[in-house]
């Protein structure tokens, strides 16, 4: 299932991770682990933030991914199922074929 991970990084934890050089290493590790179809890094709500869009094969992937952000960066993390345009079209066609549209 395609999911979006959105993390808001604690400012002080992020500052320390930049000072000691662990932030680039951690983001590289997460990117290698998730193999996202897209990843974005930006300021949001006054904090460093990132979004990764990736295929979660099994819900057991959730703890190692989320805990990295919680424990290493004091981040607030959301993981949500998401669709691209093709997924939405397919889902809406399913509704139409059942007569629900």
N, C-alpha and C positions, 0 to 999 in steps of 0.2 A: 504494500500500500504506500502510495506517495504521501509523505508527511512534510510539514514545515517545522523546523526547530527555530524558535525565536528566543534569543538570550539577551537580557539586559545585564551588563557586567557592572558589578559594584565598582565605584570610582576608585576607592583606595586600593582594593585588590587588583584592579586593572593597572593602576599606577605602579604598584610594586612589581607586577608581572612584566611591565615594560622595563622598569629599572633593572631587574635581574635577568632579563632576556628570555623569560619563560613563555611570554604571550605568543610570540611568533612560532615557537616550538609546539605549543599546545594547539594552536589553530592548524598548523600543518598536520599534526597527529590526528586531529578530529577530521580534517579533510580527507586524509588517507583512509581513515576508518569508515567514514560514511560514503565516500565516493559520490558526492552530491551532483545532481544535474545542474545546480546553480548554488552559489554562495555569495552573500552580500554583507558588507561591513559598513556601518554608518552610525552617526549619533542619533539617539532617540530618547526623548524624555530626559535630556541632559546627561545621558550616559552612553558609553560605548555599547554598541549593539551589533548583533549579527543574525543573519538568517541563513539556514541551510535547507535546501529542498532535496530530499533523498527518498529512496525506496526502503521502507522498513519491512524486511522480510518476516520478522517475528517480533512479537512484543518483548521478548527477552533482550532485545537490543536497547531498550529504553534505559535501564539502569546505568550501563557503562557510559552511554552518551550523556545523559542528564547529569550524572554524578560528577563527571569531569568539570562541567560548568559550575555546579553547586560548590564542590569542594575546592577547586583551584581558583575560582574567580568570584565566589560569593554571588553568583548570578541568579536572577529570576529567570526561569525557563518555562516556555510554553512549547508543547508539541501537539500539533493539530493535523488531522487528515486534510489534505487539499487535493484539488483537481486542476488539471490544465484544461484548455478549451476542448480538446478531443474527448477527455473524460466526461466533461459536462454534456457534450453533444450525445455521447453514447448513453448516458444516464437519462437524459430527456427523451431520447428515442425509445427507451425501455418503457417509460411512462406512457408515451403515445401508443405503443403497441398493446398496452394493457387497457387502453381507453380511459386513462386517468388524466389526460391533458385536455 
